[in-house]
Amino acid sequence: MTTIRTTTTGRFPIGDQLAALTVRNLRTSARVPQLLMFSLTMPMAMLVLFSQVFRSVAAGPGFPPGVSYIVFLTPAMLAVSTVMAGTNAGVSAAIDHTNGLHDRFAALPMRAALPGVARTINEAVFTLARAALLGIAAVALGFEFYGTALDAAAAVVVLVVLAGAMSALFGLIGDRLRRPDVVQFAGMMVMMPLMFISSAFAPIETMPGWMQAMATVNPVAHATDALRGHVLGTATIGDTAAALVAAIGLWAVVTAVPILTRLVRSANAR
C-alpha cells in the first residue's frame, strides 16, 4: 500500500500540492491544441509582420547606429509576447471561478496562493517554449546574437521573472472579474500601454515627454532594454537589475493586493 506523507496539520506537503497543480495546468493547456498553437505561433507571426511593416524605423533619428531592425525588434517581441501570454493566466483564473474549481480549492487544506503559483510556473514553461520558437524565426529573418553565454542566461532570467509578474498581474484581474470574456477585454486595456509605452517598437527618445515618463516605471520597458542589451552584448548590471527590480516590484504589489484585501475584510468583520 502506498503511504502518502502529510504534515502535522493534516495537509499534503506543499511541494506535492504545487506539483499536482502545476501538472494540472500543463495538462489543461495541452488539451486545447488550438489555443496552444496560437499561443506559441502568434509571436512568430507578429515578428514577421512587424519586422517588415516598421523596418523603416531603423532609418529614423534616435535609432541605434549599426543595428538592424530585426535585431532591435526580436528582444522586444520576447517581452511583448510574454505580456500577451500573461492574459492566459487571467482567463484561466476566471475559468476556475466560473466552473467552481476556485471554490473547491478554497475548501481544500492548502494555501490559497498555490493555484496562482502553479499558473505562474505554467506560464514560465510556455514562455521558454515561445522564446525558442521565436528565436528560430528571428534567425531565419537575419537575426544575430552578439552577446555571450552569460548574456543569454541573464536574458532568460529577465524573461522568466517578467513572465511571473505578468502572470500575477493578469491572474489578479481574473480573480477579481471572474468572467473570461470580460477578463480578455480588461487584459487588452492593461496590455496595450505596457507594450507600446516602451522601447519595444521604437526608441523611447522619439516619444512625447509624458510617455517617456511613464516608460520609466514600466517593467516591460526595462525588460525590453535589458533583453536588447544582452542580445547586443552591451547590457550592464544596472540594466539587468532595473529590469528585475521593476518586474519583482510589480509582482510584489500585485501579490500584496489580495493579502491587504483579506486584512481589511477581517478588520471590518470584527
N, C-alpha and C positions, 0 to 999 in steps of 0.2 A: 504494500500500500504506500502510495506517495504521501509524504508528510509536507505540508505547506507551513513555512515559518511565519509566525505572526509576532508583532511587537507586544509589549506588556499592556498596551491599550486595546488589544484585540484587532488592530489593523494589520493588513499585509504590509510588508516593508515598502517604504516609499519608492525605492528603486524598482521593485516589481510592479507597483501600480503605474509608475511612469512608463515603464517598458510596455506594459499592456496597452495603455492609452496611446502611446506612440505607434505601436503596431496597428492598432485600430485605425488611426488616422491615415497611415500609409496605405492600408488595405482599402479604406474608403476612397482615397484618391485614385488608386489603381482600378477600382471598379467602375469608374466613369472615364473610359478611354478617350472620349471626345473632348472632355474638359482637360484631361491630362495632355492630350496632343496640342490643343490650342495654347495651354499654359506654357508649354515648352517651346513651341514653334513661333508664337506671336512675336517674341523679342527678335528672332531672326528676320521675320518679315519686316518689322519696323526698322531694323538696322539697314536692310537693303533699300527700303524706300527713303528713309531719312538721309542716308549717305549719298543718294542721288539728288533728292529734292533740295537739300540745304548745302550741298558741297560748295556753292558759290560763297558761302560764309568765309571759307578759307582765304578768299581774296580780299576780304574787308579789313578795315583798320582794327587793331587790337587783337587780331588773331596771332597765335604764337608762330613766329617765323620758322620755316623749315619743317613744319608738322603737317602731314596730310590730314584731310578731314576724317578719313576712316580711322586713323589713329586717335584723333581728337574725340570722335564720336563713340567708339567702342567702349571705353571705360564708363562713359555716361549711360550707355544702354544697359550696362551691367547694373548700375544704380537704379535707373528708371524701371527696368524690368522687375527689380526687387520690390520697388514701391507698388507697382501694378499687381504683382503677385500677392502682396500683403492683403489686398481686398479679399482674397480667397479665405484668409483666416477669419475675416469679419463675416463673410457669408456662411462659413462653416459654423461659427458660433451662433449665428441667428438660426440656422437649421436645427442645431441642438436644442434651442429653446422651442422651436416650432413643433418638433416631434416628441417633445417631453423628455429627451435624454438629459438635458441640463438638470431637470428636477430629480431625475433618477440619480445622477451624480451627486446631487446635494444630499440625498438620503443615504449615500454610502459612506462608510467610515474612512474617508480620505480627505486630504487637504483640498480646499476649494480652488487653489491656484494650479493644481496639476493638469487639468484639461487644457488650460491656456499654455502651459509649458510644453505639453505634448504637441499642440498646434504649432508652436514656435519651432520645435525640432523638426517637424514635418516640413515646414517652410524652408528651414535651413538646408535640408536634404535636397529639396527641389531647386533651391537657389543655386546650389553647386552644380546640379544637372543642367540647369539653364545656362549657367556660365560656361560650361564645357561646350554645349551646342553653339552658343553664341560665339565662342572663340573660334570654332571650326568655320562658321560662316564668315567671320571677320577676316580670317586668314585667306579665304577664297577671294575676298574683295581687296586684298592687298595690305591687310593689317600686319604690322611688325611689332614685336615686343622688344623694347630696348633696355629693360631692367635686368636685375639679377634674380637668382633663385630666392633671395631674401625679400626682394620686392614682390615677387609672386606670392610668397607666403603671407606677407603683410597685407597684400590686396585681398586675399581670401579671408583674413581675419576681419578686415574692414567690412567686407561684403556680408559675412555671416552676422556680425553684430548689427549692421543696418537691417538685415532681414529680421532679426529678433525684435528690434524696435518697431518696425512696420507691422509685424505680426501682432505685437502687443497693442499698438495703436488701433488697428482695424478690428482686432478681437474685442477691444473695449467698445467700439462703435457697434459691433454685432451684439454684444451683451446688452447694450442699452436700447437699441432699436428693435431687435428681436424679430425682424421681418426681412428675409433675404432680399426681396425686391427693393425695399427701402434702403437697406444697407448698401446695395450696389450703387444707388444714386448718391447717397451720402458719401460713399467711398470716392466717387468721382470728384465730388466737391472738395474733398480733402487732398486727393491725389494730384489734381491739376496744379495747384500752387507749389506743392512740393517738387513736382517735376520741372516746371517752367521757370520758377524763381530760383534759378541755379545756373551754373555754368554748363549744364548738360548739353545744350544745343548751340549756344553762342557765348562768347566771353561776357562775364558779368559787367565788365567795364563799359560795354556798349548799351547797358540798360539804364532806365531812369534812376535817379537817386534813391527814390523810395523802395524800388525793387532791390537795389544793391544793399540797402539797409536790412531788408527782410532776409536776404540771402545769407547774411552773417549769422543768423540763428537757425538756418535751415539745415538739418542734418544731411539731407540729400546733396546739398551744395558742397558741404565739407567732404562727404564721401566721394563725390564725383572728382573733386580736386585731388584728393589723396589717391584714388584709383588711377587717375590720369598721370599723376606724378610717378607712381610706381611703374606704370606702363612705359613712360619715357625715361625712367631711371633718374629722375630729378627730385623725387619726394624727399622731404626731410622728416625728422622725428616729430617736429611740430605739426606737419601736415597730417600725419597718421594719428597723432594724439588728438588733434582738433576733431577729426572725423569720429574717433572712438568716443570722445567726451560728449560730442553733440548727440550721437546715437544713444549712448548709455543714459545721458541726461533725459532725453525724451522717453526712453524706456522706463526710467525711474519715476518720472512724473505720471506716466500712464498707469504704472503699477500701483502708485500711491492713491489714485482716484478711488478705486473700489474699497480700499482699506479705510480711507477717510470717510467714505460714504457709510460704511458699516458702523464706524465710531459715532458719527452724527446720529444715525438712526437709533443706536443703542442709548445715546445720551438723551434723545428726545423721548424714548420709551420709558425712561425712569420717572 
